[in-house]
Amino acid sequence: MALSPASPSLSGMARPAARRRPVGVEILPCGTVHARVWAPKAGRVDLVVEPDGHAVALTGEGDGYFSGPVAGLAVGGLYRFRLDGGEQDADRLHPDPASRFQPDGPHGPSRLVDPEAFAWSDGGWPGRSIAGQVVYEMHIGTFTPEGTWDAARRELPALAELGVTVLELMPVADFPGRFGWGYDGVNLFAPTRLYGDPDAMRRFVDTAHGLGLAVILDVVYNHLGPDGNYLTCFADAYFSDRYENEWGEAINFDGPDSGPVREFFLANAAFWIDEYHLDGLRLDATQQIFDSGTPHILTGIARAVREAAGGRATILVAENEPQHATMVRPAERGGHGLDALWNDDFHHSAMVALTGRSEAYYSDYRGTPQEIVSAVKHGFLYQGQWYSWQRQRRGMPAFGLPRPVFVTFLQNHDQIANSGRGLRLHALTAPGRLRAMTALLLLGPGTPMLFQGQEFAASAPFLYFADHKAELAVLVAKGRAEFLSQFPSLADPAMRAELAAPHAGDSFRRCTLDHGERDAHAEVWALHRDLLRLRREDAVFATQGEGGVDGAVLGEEAFVLRFFGNEGDDRLLLVNLGRDLTLRVLPEPLLAPPLGRRWSPLWSSEDPRYGGCGVAPLEDAAGPGAGLPGAGPGIGSGEGGWRLPGHAALVLAPAAAPDDPAATPSTNPQDHHG
């Protein structure tokens, strides 16, 4: 079991109580600049002020910590730590492991930042909890042509108008090179200089809060990048060889000397919430975060985030490929106390249904109506069954978990890039099918997530890009091609020759969004806007299935979901991903209208405003005079059956029966207020 970071034997007696973070260089309330670093490999540590080379010797506290006041370093000043070296030993100069900014990148000096200098305007911001949210994943470097925080701020009002409530930022911890996804970060406390300075990030968050948008950050606590990582110059114990890690050395959360390592990462989680007013974190690849101790580091991160928020609501989302439901169970019940999990099962089944392709990690999915109904009702499809792709069992029981804990998506950064050419989903399937599945995503009981540009069918691809030094770039490109070779179609030599080189500048530039396409593809924008309005304002959809959700298969590619409301105020979502389907007989109780009511159309994905081909009557043309489905006292009382249009989704709501003078609900989602 690892020692608690709060143990005096880890923290040392010389640490001033007024410090914000346990390590790093910061300004104390009294105005003194104070440095503290964990460097058990060193016998001596100096802080060297640049460019004049003025050095301040730090005092050893014991347990590998060195600290002390620093004269001659002002806000905006540059510095490095020198380990066991003389004045001429430049190779012993290293950036601060807890640097708050690296203006010249990971290999350069650190800059002293005053986090108190920024004038926040979000004092009344309450934060957000997971229930009721709509997440939008974004990469600041490609979100606008400028690729900066300030440029991204300009587009935030449009996202708020669309109906997005939470921005999920891909990692911003500094990394080497001119561009990258951010998952090879090495300066975990320093937002990358590529997007602007620290206050530019604060302006972005402050603006978002003013628009009602929460901001959470994707953080990588399972490995560090291969270039620019100086942690092992200070301590070998940051990493462990006790576990196999997919991306390099595993972080040492439970081995010898792991206490200061845990302290470092817990401090980082709290740092983003405290100093940048972020509303939570998305934890990358938690299956590669290894800890046999108690409490688990993920439990500690959840606590650190909530304590740092000081009463504001927060959101903690985990990516967890094995789908361990314990991630979102309370700590007192053996879980880690996180708020939500990415639901890969929903994505994989939906992709097979939309594209017909079931290669590689899609091979255990068929995209059938029953799969999709089950994913809506139960979250994960694999909850402990055999998973042939991995030749092992996958998942664990998730019954009883609140539906908002499952983050559902049709696109994200990984899945788009894994298409080989980085093609968006609208380029891989039929328009009507995608509109129908988008309705399921945005009206379903999970927490929906969009990937940047999805809301207007962006023409830009999203490729894997990473700017590395030459010898490393070759290895990364080779590794990327090998990863994609699990798809037989991408292993084909002709296709492999078409794969974009991750280190090529064009691979990065091609991914830049053109927000003018919101107007050029206005019908796609309108589809997302209206669905999110319906989700937000409709009395039944807004509760995210709290009244219950059930579903049934209606045909080879068709199904119905029934969302139960109060006193029979239910909704039907009919989805048909195949050809036109006529139901002559209707022995399915979920299709029955509430007593004394009939079903009336509320919304259709085939509305011409969305680029659809028009909304045909639901009654079967073979039964003239049948009227709307269930026009009599119960379903099927008319002469005809139901005719479900192909490649379409329909929403039905109860309306007064023909002999009831009550008004029929509006068919315009812009007029519907639940």
N, C-alpha and C positions, 0 to 999 in steps of 0.2 A: 504494500500500500504506500502511495506517495505521501510525503508530508504535506500538510496544509500550507498554502502560501502565506497564511497569516502567522505561522510559527515564528517566534522571535529569532530562532536559529537560522531562519532563511532571510529575514528582513534586516537583521543587523540593528545595532543600537544607535547608529549615527544618522539614520534616515530622518530628516525633519518631518514632523507631523503635517506641515503645511504643503507638502508636495502633492501635486495632482496625481502623478503616476509614480510607481515605485522605481522606475529607471528612466534615464534620459536626462537631457539638459533643459531646464525650465526656469521661469522667473517666479520666485516666491512672492507672497503678498507684501512682504517688506521691501521688495524691489531687488533683492539679491539674486543673482544668477547662480543656480545650484546644479551640479552634475552628479549623477549616480549611475554606475554601470556594473554589471556582473561580469567579471573577467577572471575566473579562477585559473586560467592558463598563464596569467601574467603575475610577475612579482612586483611590477611597478606600472602604474598607468598615469599618463599625463594628458591633459586636454590642451591641444595646440590651436591657438587662434590664428586664422589665416586672414590676409596673406603675410602678415609680418612675422609669423612663427613664434609669437609669444606663448610660452608654455606654463601651465599651472599643474603642479603635482597634486594628485588626488590621494586621499588618505585611505589606507586599507581598513575596512571594518571587521574583517574576518568573514568566513564562508564565501570568499571570492568576490565580495563587493568592495568597490572603491567609490569614494564620494568626497565632495567638498565644495565650498564656494568658489566662484570663478570671477576674477577681476579682469577687466579689459575686454569683455565680450558683451556687445549690445544687441538689441533686437535687430534682426536682419544680418547679423554678423555670421561669418563662416568659421567652422571648426572641425577638427577630427580628434580621435583618440590615438595616442601613441602608446604602444604596448612594449615594455622592456626595451626601449630603444634610446639611442643618443640623438643629438640634434640633427645629425646627418642621415639618420635611418628613415628615409622616406618610405621604404617598403614596410615599415611597421606602423604607418599611419592608416587608420581605417575610419570610415563613417560611423556615426553613432548608431548602434543597433536599434535604438528607439527614436531615431531622427524624425522630426516632424516635417521636414522638407529637404529634398535633394535637388537643388536648382540645376545641377549639371548631370543628374542621373545617379545611379547607384554607386558608381566608382568615384564620384566626386565628394567634396566636403559637404557637411550638414549645415543647415541654416537654423539659427535660433528664431523661433516663432513665438509670438505672444498670443495665445488663444483668447485672452480677455479683451483684445483690442477691437474685435469686430462688434459692430452695433446691431444686435439681433432685433427683429421686430415681431418675433413669434411667441412672445411671452404667454399668450393665452392658448397656445396650441395644445390640445389634449392628447395628441397621438392617435393611433388607431389600433384596434385589436383585429384579429383575422376575420371574424364574422362580417359578412356583407361587403367584402372588398373585391376590387377588380385590379389585378396586378398587370404591370406593363414593364417587361424586361428591356433594358436599353444599354447600349455601348456608347459612351460619350464620344469616343474618337470617330465613330462613323454616323452618329445621330444627325450631324449637320456637316456641311462641307468644311466649315472651320474646325470642327472637332474639338470645341472648347466648352467649358462650363457656361460661359456667358452666351455663346451662340445657342446652346441647348435651352437656356432660360427662355428665349424668345418663343419656343414652341410649346411651352408648358400650358399656356391658356387653352390651346387647342385640345390637348389631352384631357384637361379638366372638363372642357365642354363635351368631349366624346363620352365621358363617363368613367374614365380611369380614376382610381382612388389611391393606388400605391405604385410608386416607381421603384423598380428593382434594378439597381445599378450593377453591371458587371464589374469585376474587381478593379480598383483604382490604386492599390498599393504599388509604389513605383517599381519599375522594371527597366532593364536596359533596352536600347534600340529606339527606333522612331515610331513603332507601332506594335500592337499586340492585343490579344484578348484580355490580358491581365492576370491569367492564372499562373504565370511564372513570376509573380511579385516577390521582391526580396527586401523591401523596406516597408514593413507592415504598418508603420505609423505615419508614413509620408505619402499623401496623395500625389500621383505622378505629375511631374512638371509638364507633361505633354498636353494636359488639358487646362493648365492655368495654375495660379498659385493657391495656397490654402484658403485665402479669403474668397477666391472665385468659387470654390466649392461651397463655402458657407453661403455666398449670395444665392447660389442655385437652390440650396436647401431652404433658405429663408423665403425665397420666392415661391417655391413649391408649397410650403406650409400656408402662405398667404392665399393660395388658390385651393386649399383643402386637400392637397396631395401629400401623402406620407412618402418618405424616402427610406428604403432599406438598402443595405450594401451587401453584395456577394463577397464573402471573405474566404480565404483559402488557409485552413489550419491543418491540412494534411501533408503538405510538403512546401518547400520553397523552390524558387527557380534555379536553374543550373548556372547562371551567370550573375555575378554581383552579390552573391550571398556571403557576407563576411562573418556570420555568427560563429563559425567554428574557429575563427581567429581568437575569439574571446573565450569560448568554452566548447569542448567536444560534446558535452552532455546535452546540447540542444537536439541532437539526433540519436536515433537508436537503430541498431542492426538486428534487433530482436524480432522484427516484423518485416514481411515482404510488402513493399509499397509499389504501386503501379508507376509512380512518377519519380522515383528516386528514394532518398532516405526518409524514413518515417520520423515524425516528431516524437521526442522522448517525453511522454506524459506520465510514465509509470516506472521508469527504471532508476538507477542510481543518479542522484543529484537532479531529479526531475522537478523538485519543488520550485526552484527559480524559473524553470522553463514554463511550468504551469502558471506561475505568477506573471510571466511575460505575456502569455497569450490571453489570460484573463484580463490583464490590464489593457491589452489591445481591443478586446471586445467592448470594454467600458469606455475606452477612449473615443471611439466613433460616436457613441451615444452622447457622451458628455460634451466633447469639444466641437462636434459637428452637428449636434442636435438630430442625429439620425434616429429613425423610428424602429430600428431593428436590423437584423442581419439575415442573410441567406447563407447557410453553411455548406460549402462545396464538398461533395464526395465524402460524406461522414463515415462511410464504410471503411475509409482509409485513415480514420482517426482512431488510434489504438490506445486503450487505457484499461488496465485490469484493476485499477484502484477504486477507492470509494471516497468521496463521490466521483463519478465519472466526469471527465473534463467538460463534456457537453452539458451536464447538469450545472457545473460551475459557471459555464458561459451564460446559460440562461439566467442564473441568479445575478451574475455581474451586470448583464444588460439591464435587467429590471431595476436593480439598485441604482445604476447610473441614470436611469430615466427619471428617478425621483417622483414617481407617481404618474407620469405619462404612460399611456398605453403603448405597448411595443409588440412587434411581430418577429418571431424566430422561425424561419423556414429551413428545413433540411433537404438536401439532395441525398437520397439513400438508395442506391441501386438495388440492394437486397430487399428493400421494402420492410424494414423492421418497424412494426407499429409501435413498439415501446418508445420510439423517439418522441411521440406526442402524448404519451401517458404521463400523469403526474409523477414526480420523483417519489412521493410516498407510496406509490403503487408499482415501484420498480422501473419507472420510465425516466426520461431525461427532461421532461417538462417543456419541450418545444411546442410550437403552435401549429405547425403544418408540415406536410411532406409533399414533394413533387410526386405526381402519380404517372409514372412511366407506362403502366398498364393501359390506362385510358388512351394515351398518345399512340402506343404501338397498335392497339386494336383499331383505332380510328384511322391510322395511316394505311393499314392493310385494307380496310373497308373502302378508303378513298382512292387508293392507287392500284390495288390488286397485287402488290408486291409483298412477299413474305420471306425475304432473304435474311440471313444472319440473325441478329437479335429480334427480328420480327417473326422468326420461323415458328414460334410457339403460339402464334395468334392467327385467327382466321377472319377477324373483322366481321363476324356474324352479328345479326341483331341481338342474339342472346348475350354475346360478350359485352356489347355496348350497354344493354339494359343492366347487366350485372355490375358493370363498372360504375354506372350512375347510382345504383342502389347500395353497393357495398364498398366502393372505393377501389381497392386493389382486387384484381382478378386472381392473382396468385397469393394465397395466404397459407402456404405450407405444402402445396402440391409439388409433384415432380416437374422439373423444368428441364426439358431435354436439351436445350441449347447450352446450358451450363452443366448438365449432367449432375444435377443436385436439386434438392428442394429449394423453393423460392418463397420468401415472404413468411409472414406469421399472421395469426388471426387478427383481424381489424374490426370485427363486429362491435357495434356499439359506439364507435368513434363518431363524434359530430361531423357532419358532412363538410363543413368549411375547412377541416384539416387537410383535405385532399386538394392540392393545387393541380388543376387540370389545364391542359394546353394542347394545341394542335401544332405549334411551332415553338422552338426555342433555339438558342445559339448553337448548341451541339447538333440537334436533329436536322436543322437546315444545312449546316456544313457537311453533315454525314451523307447528304445526297450526292456527294461527289462534286457536282458543279455548283453547289451552294444554292440550288434552286428553291424558291419559295413554293409553298404548297399549291398556290393557284396555278403554277406552271406544271404541276404533276397530276392534276385531277380535273374533272369536268366542273365548270362554274356552278351549275345547279347543285351538284353534290356538295361542293364546298360551302355554298350558302346554307344548305340544310344542316351540315355538321357544325357550322358556326353558330347556328341557332341553338343546337344542343349544348355547345360549349358555353355560350353566354347566358342561357336560361337555366342550365343544369344546376344541381344543388352543391356542386363543389365550388372552390374559389377559382374563377377563370383567370388565366394569364395569357396576355398577348405578347408577341415579340415585335420589337420596333418595326414599323412599316407594314405589319400585317393588316392594320386597320384601313389601309388604302391600297392593298395589293402592290406593294413597292416592287418596282422593276429591278432594283439592285439585288444582287445575290447576297448571301452572307457566307463567306469562305473562311477557312482557317487561315489566319495570318499571324506571323510572329517574326519580328526583325531581330535576328541574332548575328553574332560575328560569324565569319565565313565557315570555319570548321564545324561550329555547332549548328549552323543553318542546314548544312548537308545532312547531319544526323537527324535533325528534326523533320526535314522533308522525307527522309527515308522512313522514319518511324510513323509518320502520318500515312504514307502510302501503305505500309504494312498493316496499320490499323484498319484502313478502309478495305483491305483485301479480304476481310471476312465476308464482304458482299461479293459473291461470284461475279456479278456484272461489273463491279469496279475493279476486280482483279484482272479482267480481260486486258491484254496488253494495249489494245487500241484505246480503251478508256483510261487506262493508267497513264498513258502519254498525254491525256487531256487534263490531268489534275493540275490545278494551279499550285505553283511553288509558294509555300507559306511565307518565305522571306522576300518575295517580289513585291515591290512597291505597288504594282498594279493590282495585286491580290487584295491589298488594303483599300486602295482608292475606289475600286469597283463596288465596294460594299457601302459607300456613302449614300445616305438617303437623300432623295429630292422631295421635300415637303410640298412642292408645287403639285405633286401627283395627288394630293388630297382633292384638288379640283379636277385634275385630268381623270381620276378614277372616283368621281364623286358618288357613284352608285354603291361602291364598296364601303366608303366612309359612312354613307347613310345607313347601310345595313348594320354596321357595328354600332352606330350612334343610336338607332331606334331600338335595337335589341337591348342595349345597356339601359336605355330609358325604361323599357318595359320591365327589365329585371329590377330596376330601382324603384319604379312607381307602382307596379302592379302589386296588389295586396297579397297575392299568392306567391309569385316568383320572388318577391323581396324577402320572404322568410327563409329562403334557401332550403326548402323541403322540411321545415320543422313540423309541418302537419302530416308529413309522410309522403313518400314517393313510391310508386309501383310501376311496373312495366310489363309488356307482353309482346311477343313476336306476332306479327300480322302477316308476314310473307317472307319470301327468301331474302329480301333486303329491306324489309319494312318493319317498323315497330311503333308502339305507342308508349308514352310515359304519362302517368296521371299524377299530378301534384295536388294533394288534398289540402283544401283550405278550410275555413270556418263555415259551418252550417251549409255544407254543400257547395260553397263557392270554390269549386275545383277548376283545374286547367288540364287540358289535354295537349300534349305535344306529339304530333304525328310526324314521323320521319320516314321517307321512302327514298332510299339511295339507288333503287333499281328502276324498272320500267313502270308505266302506269299500272296500278293495281286496283281491280274491282273486287270488293268483298260482297258477295251475294248473300251470305249468311254471316251473322255476327255473334257467335257464341263466346263472346269475351266480355266479362262483367266490367272490365275497366272502361269499355266504350259506352256503358250505360250512363245517360245523363242523370243528374240529381232528380229526385222525385218532383214531378210537376214542372220540370224545366226541359229545355231542349238545348242542343249545342249550337253555338253561333260562331262564325269565323271572327277571330280577333286579329290575326296577323298571318302573313304568308311570305315565305322566302321568294316566291315567284312574282311578287309585286314588281311592276315595271320600274319603279323607283330604284330598285336594287339590281337592275339589269336582268330581271326575270322575264319570263315569256307570258305573263298574265295569269290571273287567278280564275280557274274554271270552277263552276259549281261543284260541290262535293257529291251531290246526288248522282246516282247512276242514270245515264241517259236512257238506258233500256227501260226505266220505270218512270215515264212521264207523270208529273204531278206528285212525285214523292216528296218534293220539298227538301228542306235542309235535313241533314242526318238527325234521326230521332225527332222528327217534327211532331209526332203524336205524343201521347203520354209517356212512351218509353222508346228505347232505341229499336229500330227495325219495324216500327209500326206502319211505316209507309210501304209503297209497292216496290221501291227500288232499294239497292244497297248503297255502299259507300264507294266512291271512286277516288283513290289517292293518286295524285299526279306524280309522275316519276321525277327523280332528282329534286325533291322539294320537301320542305317542312311547313307544317301548319299548326297554328295555335288556336284552340277552340276554348270558349268560355261559356258558362251557362247563361241562358237568356230565358225570358218569360215564354211560356208556351203560347201558342196562337190565341188562346182565349183569355190570356192575361194581358191587361193593358200596359204593363210595365214596359219600359223602353228596352230595345235591344242594345247591347254594348257597341260602342264605336268600333269600327274596323281599322281606324287610323291610330297607330301606336302613339303618335304625337298628341292625340286628344285623350289618351287613356290615362287615368290617374288612380287606378285601382278601386 
